[in-house]
Amino acid sequence: MSQEQHFRKIKSPKELGALIHYVRKNQHLTLETVFALTCLSMRFLSELERGKETAQLGKVLTVINQLEPVARIKQILYFHNIAIIIAHHLSSSFIKNQENKGE
């Protein structure tokens, strides 16, 4: 699924299910994890991703609302880890510079 497909109009339950499946997989979440986050049955989640036409809208929104924060948390953790790596690299470079000045 391309970036453009994220923003096009969803025309059917099957397309919505495919998008939810894509987002879940892209976040490396299992159905079991989404089950734990939403307390919705595995059967419901599986049918939702397959595009079941009679999925209850309230439950669909529960899934969507749980996937979005998980993506944001992962993004924050990713950038936090990058910041730690950069800080470590900078401090190592600074220490080496100080040691070289002392020689």
ZADO-1210 file (C-alpha; in nm, 4 decimals, padded with zeros to 6 digits):
<atoms>
<atom x="00.0000" y="00.0000" z="00.0000" code="MET" pos="1"/>
<atom x="00.1544" y="00.3280" z="-00.1079" code="SER" pos="2"/>
<atom x="00.1541" y="00.6572" z="00.0821" code="GLN" pos="3"/>
<atom x="-00.1084" y="00.7891" z="-00.1624" code="GLU" pos="4"/>
<atom x="-00.3463" y="00.5046" z="-00.0783" code="GLN" pos="5"/>
<atom x="-00.3537" y="00.6181" z="00.2865" code="HIS" pos="6"/>
<atom x="-00.5247" y="00.9406" z="00.1829" code="PHE" pos="7"/>
<atom x="-00.7678" y="00.8240" z="-00.0797" code="ARG" pos="8"/>
<atom x="-01.1352" y="00.7821" z="-00.0080" code="LYS" pos="9"/>
<atom x="-01.2256" y="00.4467" z="00.1473" code="ILE" pos="10"/>
<atom x="-01.5123" y="00.3082" z="-00.0562" code="LYS" pos="11"/>
<atom x="-01.5868" y="-00.0246" z="00.1079" code="SER" pos="12"/>
<atom x="-01.5508" y="-00.2254" z="00.4284" code="PRO" pos="13"/>
<atom x="-01.2963" y="-00.4416" z="00.2445" code="LYS" pos="14"/>
<atom x="-01.0769" y="-00.1353" z="00.1760" code="GLU" pos="15"/>
<atom x="-01.1095" y="-00.0206" z="00.5375" code="LEU" pos="16"/>
<atom x="-01.0149" y="-00.3678" z="00.6591" code="GLY" pos="17"/>
<atom x="-00.7139" y="-00.3745" z="00.4274" code="ALA" pos="18"/>
<atom x="-00.6015" y="-00.0354" z="00.5565" code="LEU" pos="19"/>
<atom x="-00.6384" y="-00.1428" z="00.9213" code="ILE" pos="20"/>
<atom x="-00.4457" y="-00.4631" z="00.8425" code="HIS" pos="21"/>
<atom x="-00.1715" y="-00.2615" z="00.6709" code="TYR" pos="22"/>
<atom x="-00.1388" y="-00.0187" z="00.9636" code="VAL" pos="23"/>
<atom x="-00.1280" y="-00.3029" z="01.2164" code="ARG" pos="24"/>
<atom x="00.1374" y="-00.4932" z="01.0211" code="LYS" pos="25"/>
<atom x="00.3363" y="-00.1754" z="00.9578" code="ASN" pos="26"/>
<atom x="00.3479" y="-00.1218" z="01.3359" code="GLN" pos="27"/>
<atom x="00.4593" y="-00.4843" z="01.3858" code="HIS" pos="28"/>
<atom x="00.1513" y="-00.5609" z="01.5948" code="LEU" pos="29"/>
<atom x="-00.0073" y="-00.9027" z="01.6104" code="THR" pos="30"/>
<atom x="-00.3815" y="-00.9580" z="01.6305" code="LEU" pos="31"/>
<atom x="-00.3148" y="-01.0760" z="01.9860" code="GLU" pos="32"/>
<atom x="-00.1623" y="-00.7387" z="02.0729" code="THR" pos="33"/>
<atom x="-00.4575" y="-00.5491" z="01.9264" code="VAL" pos="34"/>
<atom x="-00.6879" y="-00.7861" z="02.1161" code="PHE" pos="35"/>
<atom x="-00.5068" y="-00.6932" z="02.4390" code="ALA" pos="36"/>
<atom x="-00.5296" y="-00.3215" z="02.3592" code="LEU" pos="37"/>
<atom x="-00.8971" y="-00.3217" z="02.2614" code="THR" pos="38"/>
<atom x="-01.0529" y="-00.6175" z="02.4462" code="CYS" pos="39"/>
<atom x="-01.2299" y="-00.7030" z="02.1208" code="LEU" pos="40"/>
<atom x="-01.2473" y="-01.0656" z="02.0171" code="SER" pos="41"/>
<atom x="-00.9892" y="-01.2154" z="01.7839" code="MET" pos="42"/>
<atom x="-01.2753" y="-01.3208" z="01.5577" code="ARG" pos="43"/>
<atom x="-01.4024" y="-00.9629" z="01.5313" code="PHE" pos="44"/>
<atom x="-01.0533" y="-00.8278" z="01.4579" code="LEU" pos="45"/>
<atom x="-00.9892" y="-01.0905" z="01.1947" code="SER" pos="46"/>
<atom x="-01.3271" y="-01.0322" z="01.0277" code="GLU" pos="47"/>
<atom x="-01.2708" y="-00.6554" z="01.0381" code="LEU" pos="48"/>
<atom x="-00.9404" y="-00.6885" z="00.8539" code="GLU" pos="49"/>
<atom x="-01.1075" y="-00.9134" z="00.5970" code="ARG" pos="50"/>
<atom x="-01.3697" y="-00.6442" z="00.5347" code="GLY" pos="51"/>
<atom x="-01.6788" y="-00.7911" z="00.6972" code="LYS" pos="52"/>
<atom x="-01.9646" y="-00.5616" z="00.5998" code="GLU" pos="53"/>
<atom x="-02.1560" y="-00.5926" z="00.9267" code="THR" pos="54"/>
<atom x="-01.8731" y="-00.4879" z="01.1611" code="ALA" pos="55"/>
<atom x="-02.0043" y="-00.2617" z="01.4368" code="GLN" pos="56"/>
<atom x="-01.8870" y="00.0946" z="01.3815" code="LEU" pos="57"/>
<atom x="-01.8166" y="00.1571" z="01.7511" code="GLY" pos="58"/>
<atom x="-01.5831" y="-00.1416" z="01.7639" code="LYS" pos="59"/>
<atom x="-01.4151" y="-00.0356" z="01.4388" code="VAL" pos="60"/>
<atom x="-01.3458" y="00.3057" z="01.5898" code="LEU" pos="61"/>
<atom x="-01.2038" y="00.1395" z="01.9017" code="THR" pos="62"/>
<atom x="-00.9481" y="-00.0432" z="01.6858" code="VAL" pos="63"/>
<atom x="-00.8583" y="00.2677" z="01.4853" code="ILE" pos="64"/>
<atom x="-00.8190" y="00.4775" z="01.7992" code="ASN" pos="65"/>
<atom x="-00.5863" y="00.2188" z="01.9565" code="GLN" pos="66"/>
<atom x="-00.3625" y="00.1869" z="01.6508" code="LEU" pos="67"/>
<atom x="-00.2943" y="00.5606" z="01.6211" code="GLU" pos="68"/>
<atom x="-00.1456" y="00.6124" z="01.9723" code="PRO" pos="69"/>
<atom x="00.0704" y="00.3019" z="01.9333" code="VAL" pos="70"/>
<atom x="00.2179" y="00.4513" z="01.6155" code="ALA" pos="71"/>
<atom x="00.2881" y="00.7793" z="01.7956" code="ARG" pos="72"/>
<atom x="00.4493" y="00.6037" z="02.0924" code="ILE" pos="73"/>
<atom x="00.6729" y="00.4036" z="01.8592" code="LYS" pos="74"/>
<atom x="00.7688" y="00.7222" z="01.6772" code="GLN" pos="75"/>
<atom x="00.8551" y="00.8967" z="02.0056" code="ILE" pos="76"/>
<atom x="01.0631" y="00.5983" z="02.1212" code="LEU" pos="77"/>
<atom x="01.2396" y="00.5854" z="01.7853" code="TYR" pos="78"/>
<atom x="01.3397" y="00.9515" z="01.8047" code="PHE" pos="79"/>
<atom x="01.4332" y="00.9139" z="02.1716" code="HIS" pos="80"/>
<atom x="01.6680" y="00.6272" z="02.0815" code="ASN" pos="81"/>
<atom x="01.8210" y="00.8340" z="01.8020" code="ILE" pos="82"/>
<atom x="01.8768" y="01.1210" z="02.0470" code="ALA" pos="83"/>
<atom x="02.0528" y="00.8855" z="02.2898" code="ILE" pos="84"/>
<atom x="02.2765" y="00.7519" z="02.0118" code="ILE" pos="85"/>
<atom x="02.3644" y="01.1051" z="01.8993" code="ILE" pos="86"/>
<atom x="02.4325" y="01.2189" z="02.2570" code="ALA" pos="87"/>
<atom x="02.6555" y="00.9165" z="02.3164" code="HIS" pos="88"/>
<atom x="02.8433" y="00.9815" z="01.9919" code="HIS" pos="89"/>
<atom x="02.8882" y="01.3502" z="02.0753" code="LEU" pos="90"/>
<atom x="03.0079" y="01.2789" z="02.4279" code="SER" pos="91"/>
<atom x="03.2536" y="01.0167" z="02.2980" code="SER" pos="92"/>
<atom x="03.3854" y="01.2659" z="02.0425" code="SER" pos="93"/>
<atom x="03.4135" y="01.5341" z="02.3095" code="PHE" pos="94"/>
<atom x="03.6080" y="01.3029" z="02.5421" code="ILE" pos="95"/>
<atom x="03.8441" y="01.2009" z="02.2597" code="LYS" pos="96"/>
<atom x="03.8976" y="01.5687" z="02.1760" code="ASN" pos="97"/>
<atom x="03.9768" y="01.6468" z="02.5387" code="GLN" pos="98"/>
<atom x="04.2165" y="01.3528" z="02.5614" code="GLU" pos="99"/>
<atom x="04.3923" y="01.4606" z="02.2401" code="ASN" pos="100"/>
<atom x="04.4312" y="01.8161" z="02.3749" code="LYS" pos="101"/>
<atom x="04.5926" y="01.6806" z="02.6906" code="GLY" pos="102"/>
<atom x="04.8606" y="01.4853" z="02.5052" code="GLU" pos="103"/>
</atoms>
